Amino acid sequence: MTDEFRRKQAELMLTTIAKNDIVICTALVMGRRAPVIVTRAMVESMKAGSVIVDLASDAGGNCELTKPGVAITT
């Protein structure tokens, strides 16, 4: 994928995540660290009370702020 495609995809993800109350992440690549899909900026754009469920946390997580085995409440 080109850098332009990735930039547009990140912009779309930012606006989409900001509108949702829950995000469920499941992306894994066997034998490698999970790809980071949800950035800090995306998390910060979410409304208070929103939830991210990162099922890829054991492999590092799809959310930039994920800490494997730790529930984070802000």
N, C-alpha and C positions, 0 to 999 in steps of 0.2 A: 504494500500500500504506500502511496506517496505521502509526503509530509503534509501536503495540502488536504488530502483526504482525512488524515488523522486530526488535523486542526479543525476541520469542519465537524468531524464526528465529536470531538471534545466540546465544541460550542453547543452542538445539539444536546449532548448529554447534560451539560450544565443547565440549560434552560428546562430540560425535561425533568431532571432530578429536583430542581427547585420547586416544581409544581406538585410533587408527590410526597406522601406522608410515610411511605415505606419503600425501601429498595432492598431487593434480595439478590445477592451476588453468588454465582456458582461456577465461574469460569476457572478451569484448571487445565494445565498442560502437564501430562504425566512426566515425572522425573525432573521437572523444573519448577521454579518459583511461580506462583500464581501471577497472572498479569494484573497490574494496577489499572483499574478502570475508573474508579471513583476517587477523584482528587480531593485534597483539603478544601479547595475553593468550592467544589460541588457540595461537600458536607456543610460548609458554612452557609451555603445558599438555602439550605433546607429550613423549613419552619420549626419552631420550638415544638417538641413532642414527637418529631419524626424519628423513624427507626431505620437502621441499616442492619440487615442480617447477612453476615459474610460467611457463607458455607465453605469458602476456600481458605479460611483463616489458618488452618493447620499447615498450609503451603505458603504462608506469608500474607495471604489475603488479597482480595480484589479492591479493597479500600485502602488508600494511603495511610489512614489513621488506625488500621486494624493492628491489634496486638494479640497474637495467638493465645487462646486460653483466658483472655481477660474481657470482662464485660465493662464497657466504658459508658458512663452516664454523664452528660453535661447539662 
